[in-house]
């Protein structure tokens, strides 16, 4: 599988880096901890138990052959796995729960993801680990699996899907059918929350990357059971997620509430028996070398490397043992298919369209983001709208806000109305951190705190942690109405910006990027030949995009100015 080889090489060459992050002092109370900020730097007061999941990819490297890897059978790797597993065993609460982000969290994700990793590590290592050590690990695994049986997390459906896989592998390793039965119950709960559009809710809204991740874990569990009877639900979810895969196989982070850009090669491989789009993607990944600068975002920093290094390794394994369905026809992904029709997804607040054989995306939830794809893979223009310079920074329409709705104004015509809000990022205050720590000293306080946090996340429309999206705000002095008109051979964008308080013309900027590069601020005057007043209270700009030379040709004009 040509496309996954650079990712495997990245994992293989990162092993030394991983080993240096583990506390290897057998006399230390944190022996086996892989969270540097906790055991060495003392900048975190909690050991993130999800980081211990690196034991699973290390187990794969120890037990199996991978291109470019010389780690198979390495004694240092085996010792590291035992150390990682021992720290995980010592850091459960009495009920089997675990922490991820803050002390006393008792997080479902920490239990689900790490249980999956521990169970598959024990399975993969087989007799390579000391029997007494494995017996103790199984006791701890059983306790955490029982905790998962009695808890659910449908607020982030991908967590529930990981819970399915965790119980599936725990049941197989512990030879306890109770866990398998409860995995099926969680599987059914996921099916029941699927939206009509095909996606599963994440913090109450859509996220492309987590839709792929949900399909990944469910399809792995189905593969373990060899039971694909409920695959249709997840095939529909996979097809929806494929709607937003770019021609170069990347995903725009702005499309989803959690900004997850993960395209699951595991899901592509396992779904290629059931999905024409998966069959198409699998062939492309088999033939093409994926650019690491675009596809390794989940492996390049310590947090994500420790959590996700298993993914390219398992993709390689599943590819070797999962044959193509020779009778399955291929269907190109929609954004690379000029024959596709315009589709509006109201609940997801996103549109896919075609103009003269060229495709594009309009994301209402991202404040009216317009992305236009050229005929060459990796070539596209992103029109984010506008930014206004204010005293303490900027205000912009670029914000993930699931409450922004799409106005359908006829065939090939749609638009939004969106506030231009001051750019604000989430950062908890010191006293908020202290209050959270005190509240989570008991399991009851932890549960109440988690519910309150989830209420805040839903209200703000962001995952808060691991997210840098602009926070939505109702406090705005400005507003933009963006109308998109898809014509036979061109695209018209009409932007009406109303300033309730006058601004200086020099403080208004276009927000754009080309070919996925950094977003840039372009002064209004730099792209307009029209001269107008130094202050504005209303501005209407018309942009005409013509699909020539990969949409590079754009005409911009000021239609009306009031001062």
N, C-alpha and C positions, 0 to 999 in steps of 0.2 A: 504494500500500500504506500505508494510513493509520497502522497501528501502528508502522511503522519511521521515519516522518517526524521525530518528536522526537529520535530517536537520530542521524539524519543531521544535523539542525540542531546537535546537540551537537558532532558531529565538525567540521562546517563552522566553527562559532564558536570551536573550539579550535585552529585552524590557527596563529594568531598565537602562542598559548601554546607550541605545538610548535616553531615556528621560533626562538623565543627560547631554546630548550634546546639548539640545535645550535651547536657551535663553528664560527663562520664566519670565523675568522682563517686565510687561506690560507697564512700562514707557520708556523702551529702544527702540531706533529707529530700533534695530535689533531684536525686539521681534519676536519669532517664527523661527529664523534662527537656523539651525542644523549643520552649518559648523563652528566647534570650531576654526579652524585656522583663520577664519575671525572675528567672533564676540567676541571671548574671548582672543585668543593668539596673534592676530594682526600680524600673519606671512603671511597672504594672503591678497592681496588688492582687491579680488573679492569673492563674495559669490557664491559658486558653486550651481546653482539652481537645479541641478540634485539630490543633496542630500535631497532636500525637498520631493522627491518621497517616502520617508519612510512613508509618510502619508497613502499611499495605503495599505501596509501590516498592519499598525496599524488599519486602517479601517476594514480590514478583521478580525483581532483579536477581535476588538470591537463588530463586528456584527455576527460572526459565531463561531461555536464550533470547536476546534482543539484538538487533543490528547495532554494532559499535560498542556493545557492552562487554566488559570483562569482569562483571561483578558476580556472576553465577558461582555459588559455592564459597563466596568470600567470608571468612570467619569474622572479620570486623563487622560486616553487614549483619550477620547472625546475632552477634553480641548487641549491636545497636537495636535490633528488633526486640530482643528480650528486655533491654533497658527501657525502651519506649513503652512496651506493653506493661512492664512492672509499674511505671509511674502512672499510667492510666488506671491500673487496678487500685492503686493507693489513693486516688483522688476522686473517688465516688462519694456522694453523700450516702447516708445510711439507707436511703430509699432507692439508691441506684442512679440518681440523677447526677448531672455534671454541669459545670460552668463553661461559658464561652467568652462573653464580653465583660461581665462584671461579677464581683463576688456575690454569691447567693442567688445567682440568676436561675439555676436549675433549668437550663435551656433544652427545649425539645430538639433543636438542631444539633446541639452538642451530643445528646444521647443517640439520636438517629444516625448521624454521619459516622460517629466514632464506633458505634455498635456494628455498623456495616463493615467498617475497616477492620475491627478486631476479629469479627467472625471470619472474614475472608483471609485475614492473615493466618489465623490458626489453621484454616482449611489448606491454604497454599503451602505453609511450612511443613505440614504433616509431622513426621517423626524427627524433623531437624531440631525441634525445640525439646528441652528437658520435660519429661512426662509430668513430674510434680509441678513444674512451673505452669504447664498447660492446664493441668487440673485446677489450679488456683485461678487462672485466667478465665476458665470456663465458668467457675462459680460467680465471678464478678460479671461476666457476660450475661449469665442467666438473670442476675439481679437487675441489670440495666434493661434487658429485654422485657422483663416483667413491668418495669416502670413504663416502657413504651406501650405495652399492652393497654395500660390504664390512662394513657394520655394521647391527645390528638393535636394537630396544628394545621387546621385548614385555613388559617389566616394567611399563611404562606404555603400554598399547596405543594410546592416542591419539597418542603420539609415532610409533609405527609407521605409523599412518594418515596422519599428516602427511608421513612419509617417502614414502609412496605418491604423494601429490599432488606433492611436491617433485620426485621423479624423473619423474613424468608431464609436468610443465611444463618441467623441464630438458630432457627428451628432445625436446619440441616446439620449444623455443627453439633448442637446439643441433643439431636435426635428427639426433639419434643414437638409433637404435632400441634400443640396448643398455639405455638408461635406462628405456625403456618396458617392456622385457622383465623387468627387475629390479623395477620397480614392481608388475608382476603377481605376481612371486614373494612380495613383501612382502604383497600383498593376500591371497594364499592363506594365508600364515602367520597373518594376523589371523583368517581364517575358522576355522582349526584350533584357536584358543584360546578361541573363543566358548563360554560356559557353556550348559548346558541351559536356564537361565532367560532367556537372551537377551543378557546383558550381557558386556562384555569386561573382563578383569581390569586393574585399576589398583592397583599395589602389592599385588597378590594379592587385591584385593577389588573391590567395586562402587562406581561413582561415576556419578551420573545425568548431571551436566553434561558429563563427559568421554565418556560414551556418545553424547550428542548431537554432541559435537565430532568424534568418530570417524566417525559417519555423515556429518557435514558434509564432511569432507575426502575421504572415499571417494566420496561422491556427486558432488562436484565433479570428481574424476578420471574417474569414469565418464562424466560429461557431456562432458569434454574428448575422451575416446575414442569417445563415442557407443556405448558397450558396457555394457549393463545386465544382462548375463547372470547375474551373481552378486549381484543386488540382494536376493534373498530373505533372505540372512544378515543384511544390514544393515536390511532392513525389520523383521525380528524384533527387532533391537536397538532400533530406533526405537520400535516398539510397546511394548517393555519400559520405555524411558525415559518414554514418555507416561503410564505407570501412576502416576507420581509428580509430574505437573504439576498444580499447584493450580488450582481454578476460576478464579482471577484470573491464571493463566498464569505464576505464579512457581513456584519450586522450593525446598523446604526444604534449607538447607545441611547439616543434620544427617544426611541420608539416605545420603551417600556418603563414602568414605574421604578424598577430597581436598576435600570441602566445596564443590564446584563447582556453582553454581546456574544455569549457562548453558543457556538454551533457544535452540537454533540456529534462527533464522528461515530461514537458507540451507537447512538440512536439511528444514525444514517445506515450503519451496517445491519443492525438488527431489524430495522423497518424496511429494508430493501426487498424483503419477501412480500411485503404488503402494500407498498407505496411506490407509484411510478416516479414521484419526485425524489424519493430516497434512492431508487435505482439510478436515477440520473446523477445525483450527488455522489453516490458511491463510485460510479465510473469516473467522474471527474477527479475525485480525491485519489483514486487509484492511479490516474495518469498524470496528475499535475503535482508539482512541488509547491506547497503553500508557503507564502512569504511569512517568515517568522515575525517580522516587524508588525504584521497585522494579525497573526494568529496565536501569539504566545502571551497575550495579556494576562492569562490566568496561570502563568508559570514564572513570570519574570521577577516578582517580588517574593520575599520570604513567606508571607502569609499564604499567598495563593499556591506557591510551589509546594508547601507542606501539605496543603489540603487537596490539590488537584493533580499531583504528579502521576497518579494512577491512570488518568484518562487516556493519554496516548498509548500507554502500555496495554491497557485492556482493549483499546480500539484495534491495535495490532493483533492481539490474541483472538478477538472475535472475528476479525477479518480472515484469519488463517483457518478457522473452523466453521465459518458460516458461508456456504456456497451462495452464488448468485441464483436468483430464480430466473432461469433461462426464458420462461414464458412471460415474465413481467416486462411490459413495454416501459420505455422511459418517457418522462414528461419534464421539460425544462422548468426550472424555477420561474415563477411569473415575472420577476423583474428582469429576466433575460429572454422573455417570450413576447415578441412584438405583436402576437396575435391575441394576447389577453385583453379582456375588456376592463373598463374602469370599475372598481369595486369600492364601495364605501362601507367601512366597519364602524357603525355608530357607537357601540359600547366601548370599543377599543380606541375610538376617536382618531382614526387613521384611514387614509385613502391611498389606493394604488391605482395609477392611471397610465395610459399609453397615448402618445402624441406622435404621429407620423413614424411609427415604428420604434420610437424611443420611449423608455419607461421612466416613471417618476413616483415619488412618495410625498404625500402631504400629511404631516402629523399635527393635528389640532392640539393634542395633549402636550406637545412640545412647543406650544405658543405659535403655531403656524409655520413650522419648519417645512421648507420646500427643498427636495433633493431630486436632482435630474441626472439620469444615467446616460452615458454615451455608448457608442457601439463597441468601444474597447473596454475590456475588464479593468476595473480600478480607476476609470475615468468618470468623475461626476462632480457636479457643482452643488453646494449646499447654501441655500439662501435662508438664513436664520431670522431675518427681519431687521430690527434696529436696536440701537443702544443710545441712551441719552446720558451725557456726562452730568453728574450732580456733584454737590460739594464733597461728599464723602465716598465717591466711587461712581457707579453707573446704575442706571435703571434699564431694563430690557424686557422684551416680550418673551424671550427664551427662558421658559420655566416649565417643568413638568406639572401640569394641572389637569387631572382627569375630569374636572368639571367643565372644561371648555368643550362645547358641542359644535358639531359640524352643521352648517346651514346648507342644505341641498337646494340649489336655485335653478334646477333644470338639467337637461342632458349635458354633461361635461362642465357643469358650473357648480362650484361649492365654495364655502368660505367660513370664516370664524370672526368673532369679536373677542379681543383679548386685552387685558390690562398690561401696561408697561410698568412693571413693578421694580422697586429698588432691589438690586442684587443682594441677597442675603443667604448665607450658608449656615447650616446647623452646627452649633458647637455648644455642648452642655456647659453650664457654669459650675464653678467650684461647689457652691452650696447645693446645687442640684445633684452633683455627684455624691456629696456627703449624705444627702437625704435618701438617695437610692441605696447607698451602702447600709444605712441604718434600717431602712424598710425591709431589706432582704436578709436580715439576720435570722428570720424564721421562714419556714416554707410557706405559711399563709401570707406573710408580707410579700414574699417573692411572687406568688401568684397574683395578688392584687396589683403589685407594681407592674407586672408584665401586661395585665389587662389595660392599665392606664397608658402604658407606653404604646400599646397597639392602637388605642383610641387616638393618640397623638399622631401616630404614623399614618393612620387612615385619613385623618383630618388634613394633615400636611401633604399627603400624597407622596411620601418618600419613605424609604427604608431607614432613614436617619443614619445608621451606621453603614459604612462601606459605600456611601453615596455623597457626591459633591454637587448634586443638582441644585439649581436655584430654588429656594423655597417660595411657594406661591404666597401672595399677599393681596388682601382686598384694599390696602392702602396705596392708592396710586393716583397721581395727578394727570395721568395720560392714558390713552387708549388707542388701539389699532384695530381697524377692520380690514382683514385681508380676504380678497375675493380672487379665486382662481377660475379662469375660463379656458378650457381645453378646446382649441380649434383644430381644423383639419391639418394645418402645416405649421402651427405655432402655438405658443402658450402665453396667455395674458395674465399678469399679476397686477391687481389694483389694490394699493395700500392707502387707506385713509387714516391719517394720524391726527388725533385731536389732542391738543395741549390745553388743559384747563388753566394752566399757568404758563405764560409765555416763556419760551426758551431761546437761547442764542442759536443761530443757525450753525455756528461752529461747534456746538455741543451735540449735534446729531450725527450718528454714524450708521453706515451699512454694516451688518454682521454677515460675513461670508467665509467659506473655505472652499478649496479646490482639491479634488482627488484625496480627500480624507486627511489633508494636512491641518495644521493648527488653524483654528478660527481667528480671523483678523478683523480689526476695526478699520473701516475705510471712511474718511470724512465725506459728508454728503457732497460737498463741492467738488471732490476729486472725480466724481463720475457724472456730473451734470454740467452742461454748457449754459444752462439758464441762470441768470443772475436774479437774486431776489433779496428781500429785506434781511437785515441782520438778526431780526427776531421773528419768531413764528408762533402762531396759535392754532393753525390748521394747515395741513399739508397733504396733498394727494399726489402720489407717485405711481406712474404706470410703467411696468417693466414688460417688455415683449421678448420672450426667449424663443429663438428659432433653432431647431435641431440641426445645426451645421457645425462641423468640426467638434462634435461632442458637446453641444449646447454652449460653446464658448461665446457665440454671438448673442449679445443682449442689448436691446435698445431701452434706455431709461429716460423718462421725461417727466417734468413737473406739469401736471394738468391744471392745478388751481392752487393759489396761495392766498390766504386771508391773514391780514395783520391788523 
